[in-house]
């Protein structure tokens, strides 16, 4: 291990040890309260541009493996952990977390007080930071951070979206055979890739939907034509990184799809973009929702679902002018789910594919399937 130096935009300067990649990175620091699933978090494209502080103190002991990758790589700027375990100990492990981070150029920071960092973010909110294994001078790091663009100014979707359309060819995981099931589909949809997670695709195929994943650059004209000629039955709008307000092309595209009355389902960023496309801008939460333990109430059944979450932005309360609220966050009463009035459109802010996390929200994929096969 070698030393790494950290400067936060509130003036805090820290020294720690590093693993994974070396170099200098700038990003937004957030904290995640999940107790398991660090590989899924590290490989979730929604974390592009961010440093993830884990509140779980021991990270690395189960290693990583190909089956648990949520995408083709790791897009976060870095991870921050209290104690990194160098030696993986799990029968499914292919390699160490250290090797995965090195391969994708992600900084690992350890031997640092993550409780202190988490309390700082809780009190002051998510903020920008810089970390470097190359530069130890506080003033130099401060100047570099000041001159770097903020996360809300960068379109990370261009980095994480697929460059070529493809058919997703696996379904949910069979825990008895330790392999993914083969899809059995009866209708087709397009999934617009803003940073999509593999397990979302698995859940979509699990409810009988053939999924063609498309680049974010696909035109609304192509989508509408394919819908009108019966080739597809609807569109899924994926999760993804960054501030949805800067995604002007995606907003315009979704407005076209709304006008065409195409059935749609959005998760996380997709949920936020649907709100903006309807004329209701999102706002930034103080420190966001990141973890696998958020209680969400289903208003139709009054049941409470424990959900996995990862977002810094939220839809406004006045969205009720055009949609009914289907789910609510019991931590802070923010909106978690919507069904749009007189439209075949539903969306949720949390992650019903639940990897990591429980499985009680998976029924939402069945609801979308019913919209498609209506």
DRENTIBA-734889 format. One record per residue (C-alpha): residue number from 1; x, y, z. Coordinates in steps of 0.1 Angstrom, whole numbers, plus 5000, padded with zeros to 4 digits. Example, Ala and Ser with C-alpha at 12.3 -4.5 7.8 and 13.67 -1.06 7.14 Angstrom:
% residues 2
<node 1; <5123; 4955; 5078>>
<node 2; <5137; 4989; 5071>>
This chain:
% residues 374
<node 1; <5000; 5000; 5000>>
<node 2; <5010; 5036; 4995>>
<node 3; <4998; 5069; 5010>>
<node 4; <4969; 5088; 4995>>
<node 5; <4960; 5124; 5002>>
<node 6; <4924; 5137; 5003>>
<node 7; <4911; 5172; 5002>>
<node 8; <4874; 5179; 5006>>
<node 9; <4858; 5212; 4993>>
<node 10; <4849; 5221; 5029>>
<node 11; <4887; 5224; 5037>>
<node 12; <4892; 5190; 5053>>
<node 13; <4926; 5175; 5045>>
<node 14; <4933; 5138; 5053>>
<node 15; <4960; 5112; 5048>>
<node 16; <4952; 5075; 5044>>
<node 17; <4965; 5044; 5027>>
<node 18; <4955; 5032; 4992>>
<node 19; <4948; 5001; 4973>>
<node 20; <4935; 4995; 4938>>
<node 21; <4946; 5021; 4911>>
<node 22; <4971; 5049; 4917>>
<node 23; <4968; 5085; 4904>>
<node 24; <4947; 5116; 4910>>
<node 25; <4909; 5117; 4908>>
<node 26; <4882; 5143; 4914>>
<node 27; <4846; 5135; 4921>>
<node 28; <4817; 5139; 4945>>
<node 29; <4818; 5120; 4978>>
<node 30; <4787; 5102; 4991>>
<node 31; <4782; 5074; 5017>>
<node 32; <4765; 5041; 5012>>
<node 33; <4749; 5022; 5042>>
<node 34; <4746; 4987; 5025>>
<node 35; <4760; 4958; 5046>>
<node 36; <4766; 4936; 5016>>
<node 37; <4771; 4939; 4978>>
<node 38; <4802; 4960; 4975>>
<node 39; <4810; 4946; 4941>>
<node 40; <4775; 4955; 4928>>
<node 41; <4779; 4990; 4941>>
<node 42; <4814; 4994; 4926>>
<node 43; <4803; 4982; 4892>>
<node 44; <4770; 5002; 4891>>
<node 45; <4774; 5029; 4864>>
<node 46; <4752; 5052; 4884>>
<node 47; <4782; 5059; 4906>>
<node 48; <4802; 5074; 4878>>
<node 49; <4819; 5106; 4890>>
<node 50; <4816; 5097; 4927>>
<node 51; <4837; 5085; 4956>>
<node 52; <4817; 5059; 4976>>
<node 53; <4823; 5059; 5014>>
<node 54; <4812; 5025; 5028>>
<node 55; <4797; 5026; 5063>>
<node 56; <4803; 4988; 5065>>
<node 57; <4838; 4988; 5080>>
<node 58; <4852; 4955; 5065>>
<node 59; <4853; 4954; 5027>>
<node 60; <4870; 4930; 5004>>
<node 61; <4867; 4897; 5022>>
<node 62; <4845; 4879; 4997>>
<node 63; <4865; 4891; 4967>>
<node 64; <4848; 4897; 4933>>
<node 65; <4836; 4874; 4905>>
<node 66; <4823; 4878; 4869>>
<node 67; <4787; 4868; 4877>>
<node 68; <4781; 4896; 4902>>
<node 69; <4792; 4924; 4878>>
<node 70; <4764; 4949; 4873>>
<node 71; <4781; 4963; 4842>>
<node 72; <4812; 4958; 4820>>
<node 73; <4834; 4977; 4843>>
<node 74; <4837; 5000; 4873>>
<node 75; <4829; 5037; 4868>>
<node 76; <4831; 5053; 4902>>
<node 77; <4861; 5076; 4909>>
<node 78; <4870; 5057; 4941>>
<node 79; <4859; 5038; 4971>>
<node 80; <4866; 5047; 5008>>
<node 81; <4866; 5020; 5034>>
<node 82; <4877; 5017; 5071>>
<node 83; <4894; 4983; 5067>>
<node 84; <4903; 4966; 5034>>
<node 85; <4908; 4929; 5035>>
<node 86; <4936; 4919; 5011>>
<node 87; <4929; 4882; 5010>>
<node 88; <4896; 4871; 4995>>
<node 89; <4879; 4842; 5012>>
<node 90; <4848; 4829; 4993>>
<node 91; <4843; 4799; 4970>>
<node 92; <4828; 4821; 4943>>
<node 93; <4857; 4846; 4942>>
<node 94; <4876; 4849; 4910>>
<node 95; <4900; 4876; 4922>>
<node 96; <4905; 4904; 4948>>
<node 97; <4887; 4937; 4949>>
<node 98; <4921; 4953; 4946>>
<node 99; <4927; 4937; 4912>>
<node 100; <4893; 4948; 4899>>
<node 101; <4899; 4984; 4909>>
<node 102; <4934; 4984; 4893>>
<node 103; <4919; 4970; 4860>>
<node 104; <4894; 4999; 4858>>
<node 105; <4914; 5027; 4872>>
<node 106; <4895; 5032; 4904>>
<node 107; <4912; 5045; 4936>>
<node 108; <4908; 5025; 4968>>
<node 109; <4912; 5044; 5000>>
<node 110; <4915; 5026; 5034>>
<node 111; <4927; 5030; 5070>>
<node 112; <4905; 5061; 5074>>
<node 113; <4877; 5070; 5098>>
<node 114; <4846; 5064; 5076>>
<node 115; <4823; 5072; 5105>>
<node 116; <4838; 5107; 5107>>
<node 117; <4834; 5111; 5069>>
<node 118; <4798; 5099; 5070>>
<node 119; <4788; 5122; 5098>>
<node 120; <4805; 5151; 5079>>
<node 121; <4784; 5143; 5048>>
<node 122; <4753; 5139; 5069>>
<node 123; <4757; 5173; 5085>>
<node 124; <4771; 5193; 5055>>
<node 125; <4758; 5173; 5025>>
<node 126; <4775; 5156; 4996>>
<node 127; <4805; 5176; 4983>>
<node 128; <4833; 5175; 4958>>
<node 129; <4867; 5160; 4967>>
<node 130; <4901; 5151; 4953>>
<node 131; <4923; 5122; 4962>>
<node 132; <4958; 5115; 4950>>
<node 133; <4986; 5090; 4955>>
<node 134; <5009; 5114; 4936>>
<node 135; <5004; 5149; 4952>>
<node 136; <5007; 5155; 4990>>
<node 137; <5006; 5193; 4990>>
<node 138; <4973; 5205; 5005>>
<node 139; <4973; 5238; 4986>>
<node 140; <4980; 5221; 4953>>
<node 141; <4951; 5197; 4958>>
<node 142; <4928; 5226; 4968>>
<node 143; <4937; 5245; 4936>>
<node 144; <4932; 5214; 4914>>
<node 145; <4898; 5207; 4930>>
<node 146; <4887; 5244; 4925>>
<node 147; <4896; 5243; 4888>>
<node 148; <4879; 5209; 4881>>
<node 149; <4843; 5208; 4868>>
<node 150; <4816; 5197; 4893>>
<node 151; <4797; 5165; 4888>>
<node 152; <4765; 5184; 4879>>
<node 153; <4783; 5199; 4849>>
<node 154; <4795; 5166; 4834>>
<node 155; <4774; 5143; 4812>>
<node 156; <4786; 5109; 4824>>
<node 157; <4760; 5091; 4803>>
<node 158; <4782; 5095; 4773>>
<node 159; <4808; 5074; 4791>>
<node 160; <4786; 5046; 4805>>
<node 161; <4760; 5040; 4778>>
<node 162; <4765; 5012; 4753>>
<node 163; <4778; 5022; 4719>>
<node 164; <4759; 4995; 4701>>
<node 165; <4725; 4979; 4705>>
<node 166; <4723; 4943; 4718>>
<node 167; <4698; 4917; 4730>>
<node 168; <4701; 4908; 4767>>
<node 169; <4704; 4870; 4768>>
<node 170; <4701; 4860; 4804>>
<node 171; <4675; 4861; 4832>>
<node 172; <4676; 4859; 4870>>
<node 173; <4701; 4840; 4890>>
<node 174; <4695; 4803; 4899>>
<node 175; <4710; 4800; 4934>>
<node 176; <4708; 4762; 4932>>
<node 177; <4728; 4758; 4900>>
<node 178; <4749; 4790; 4905>>
<node 179; <4741; 4803; 4870>>
<node 180; <4718; 4826; 4852>>
<node 181; <4686; 4813; 4838>>
<node 182; <4677; 4814; 4800>>
<node 183; <4650; 4839; 4792>>
<node 184; <4615; 4828; 4780>>
<node 185; <4600; 4859; 4764>>
<node 186; <4567; 4867; 4747>>
<node 187; <4570; 4905; 4740>>
<node 188; <4598; 4929; 4731>>
<node 189; <4608; 4963; 4746>>
<node 190; <4637; 4987; 4741>>
<node 191; <4658; 4996; 4771>>
<node 192; <4675; 5031; 4768>>
<node 193; <4709; 5027; 4784>>
<node 194; <4718; 5057; 4806>>
<node 195; <4740; 5034; 4827>>
<node 196; <4719; 5003; 4831>>
<node 197; <4725; 4976; 4856>>
<node 198; <4725; 4939; 4845>>
<node 199; <4702; 4928; 4872>>
<node 200; <4675; 4952; 4860>>
<node 201; <4678; 4935; 4826>>
<node 202; <4676; 4901; 4843>>
<node 203; <4643; 4911; 4860>>
<node 204; <4628; 4924; 4828>>
<node 205; <4635; 4892; 4809>>
<node 206; <4623; 4872; 4840>>
<node 207; <4587; 4886; 4835>>
<node 208; <4587; 4876; 4798>>
<node 209; <4601; 4907; 4780>>
<node 210; <4627; 4904; 4753>>
<node 211; <4650; 4933; 4759>>
<node 212; <4670; 4952; 4733>>
<node 213; <4694; 4975; 4750>>
<node 214; <4701; 5007; 4729>>
<node 215; <4725; 5036; 4731>>
<node 216; <4712; 5068; 4747>>
<node 217; <4717; 5084; 4713>>
<node 218; <4689; 5064; 4696>>
<node 219; <4664; 5088; 4681>>
<node 220; <4628; 5092; 4692>>
<node 221; <4617; 5088; 4656>>
<node 222; <4632; 5053; 4654>>
<node 223; <4616; 5043; 4687>>
<node 224; <4582; 5056; 4677>>
<node 225; <4583; 5039; 4642>>
<node 226; <4593; 5006; 4658>>
<node 227; <4564; 5010; 4683>>
<node 228; <4539; 5019; 4656>>
<node 229; <4548; 4989; 4634>>
<node 230; <4544; 4965; 4663>>
<node 231; <4580; 4955; 4667>>
<node 232; <4582; 4967; 4703>>
<node 233; <4555; 4971; 4730>>
<node 234; <4572; 4997; 4751>>
<node 235; <4603; 5014; 4765>>
<node 236; <4624; 5011; 4797>>
<node 237; <4643; 5041; 4809>>
<node 238; <4673; 5031; 4829>>
<node 239; <4692; 5043; 4859>>
<node 240; <4723; 5063; 4854>>
<node 241; <4748; 5089; 4868>>
<node 242; <4748; 5126; 4873>>
<node 243; <4723; 5155; 4873>>
<node 244; <4692; 5148; 4852>>
<node 245; <4686; 5185; 4846>>
<node 246; <4716; 5187; 4822>>
<node 247; <4703; 5159; 4799>>
<node 248; <4684; 5181; 4775>>
<node 249; <4685; 5157; 4745>>
<node 250; <4671; 5128; 4767>>
<node 251; <4644; 5150; 4781>>
<node 252; <4633; 5161; 4746>>
<node 253; <4633; 5124; 4734>>
<node 254; <4612; 5113; 4763>>
<node 255; <4587; 5141; 4756>>
<node 256; <4582; 5127; 4721>>
<node 257; <4576; 5092; 4735>>
<node 258; <4551; 5106; 4760>>
<node 259; <4532; 5123; 4732>>
<node 260; <4532; 5090; 4712>>
<node 261; <4515; 5072; 4742>>
<node 262; <4542; 5046; 4743>>
<node 263; <4541; 5024; 4775>>
<node 264; <4572; 5033; 4796>>
<node 265; <4588; 5023; 4829>>
<node 266; <4616; 5043; 4845>>
<node 267; <4639; 5035; 4874>>
<node 268; <4660; 5061; 4893>>
<node 269; <4674; 5084; 4866>>
<node 270; <4647; 5072; 4842>>
<node 271; <4621; 5081; 4869>>
<node 272; <4636; 5116; 4872>>
<node 273; <4638; 5122; 4835>>
<node 274; <4601; 5113; 4832>>
<node 275; <4593; 5140; 4858>>
<node 276; <4614; 5166; 4840>>
<node 277; <4599; 5157; 4806>>
<node 278; <4564; 5163; 4821>>
<node 279; <4575; 5198; 4831>>
<node 280; <4585; 5191; 4868>>
<node 281; <4622; 5197; 4875>>
<node 282; <4641; 5176; 4900>>
<node 283; <4659; 5189; 4930>>
<node 284; <4691; 5178; 4948>>
<node 285; <4689; 5160; 4982>>
<node 286; <4713; 5171; 5009>>
<node 287; <4733; 5138; 5010>>
<node 288; <4712; 5115; 4988>>
<node 289; <4699; 5080; 4994>>
<node 290; <4725; 5053; 4990>>
<node 291; <4721; 5020; 5007>>
<node 292; <4701; 4987; 5009>>
<node 293; <4679; 4995; 5039>>
<node 294; <4654; 5022; 5029>>
<node 295; <4618; 5016; 5040>>
<node 296; <4593; 5024; 5012>>
<node 297; <4556; 5023; 5016>>
<node 298; <4534; 5009; 4988>>
<node 299; <4504; 5032; 4990>>
<node 300; <4481; 5007; 4972>>
<node 301; <4487; 4979; 4997>>
<node 302; <4502; 4999; 5027>>
<node 303; <4529; 4973; 5028>>
<node 304; <4565; 4985; 5037>>
<node 305; <4592; 4973; 5014>>
<node 306; <4629; 4974; 5023>>
<node 307; <4646; 4988; 4992>>
<node 308; <4680; 4994; 4977>>
<node 309; <4686; 5030; 4967>>
<node 310; <4712; 5052; 4949>>
<node 311; <4703; 5087; 4940>>
<node 312; <4711; 5123; 4949>>
<node 313; <4681; 5139; 4931>>
<node 314; <4644; 5137; 4936>>
<node 315; <4612; 5146; 4919>>
<node 316; <4591; 5175; 4933>>
<node 317; <4559; 5171; 4954>>
<node 318; <4539; 5191; 4928>>
<node 319; <4543; 5162; 4903>>
<node 320; <4509; 5151; 4918>>
<node 321; <4494; 5175; 4893>>
<node 322; <4500; 5150; 4866>>
<node 323; <4506; 5117; 4884>>
<node 324; <4495; 5097; 4914>>
<node 325; <4521; 5087; 4941>>
<node 326; <4524; 5049; 4944>>
<node 327; <4554; 5047; 4968>>
<node 328; <4567; 5070; 4995>>
<node 329; <4601; 5069; 5014>>
<node 330; <4594; 5065; 5051>>
<node 331; <4628; 5080; 5061>>
<node 332; <4620; 5115; 5047>>
<node 333; <4586; 5112; 5030>>
<node 334; <4601; 5119; 4995>>
<node 335; <4583; 5104; 4965>>
<node 336; <4595; 5070; 4955>>
<node 337; <4570; 5059; 4928>>
<node 338; <4545; 5074; 4903>>
<node 339; <4518; 5063; 4880>>
<node 340; <4511; 5091; 4854>>
<node 341; <4475; 5101; 4848>>
<node 342; <4459; 5090; 4815>>
<node 343; <4493; 5075; 4804>>
<node 344; <4507; 5040; 4803>>
<node 345; <4537; 5052; 4823>>
<node 346; <4551; 5041; 4857>>
<node 347; <4583; 5049; 4875>>
<node 348; <4601; 5043; 4907>>
<node 349; <4630; 5061; 4924>>
<node 350; <4644; 5030; 4943>>
<node 351; <4659; 4999; 4927>>
<node 352; <4633; 4970; 4926>>
<node 353; <4659; 4947; 4910>>
<node 354; <4674; 4946; 4946>>
<node 355; <4710; 4937; 4940>>
<node 356; <4721; 4942; 4967>>
<node 357; <4690; 4941; 4989>>
<node 358; <4657; 4923; 4995>>
<node 359; <4633; 4911; 4968>>
<node 360; <4599; 4924; 4978>>
<node 361; <4598; 4951; 4952>>
<node 362; <4603; 4928; 4922>>
<node 363; <4565; 4928; 4915>>
<node 364; <4570; 4962; 4898>>
<node 365; <4585; 4945; 4868>>
<node 366; <4554; 4924; 4865>>
<node 367; <4533; 4956; 4865>>
<node 368; <4553; 4969; 4836>>
<node 369; <4549; 4935; 4817>>
<node 370; <4512; 4938; 4821>>
<node 371; <4513; 4973; 4806>>
<node 372; <4532; 4959; 4776>>
<node 373; <4511; 4928; 4771>>
<node 374; <4479; 4947; 4780>>
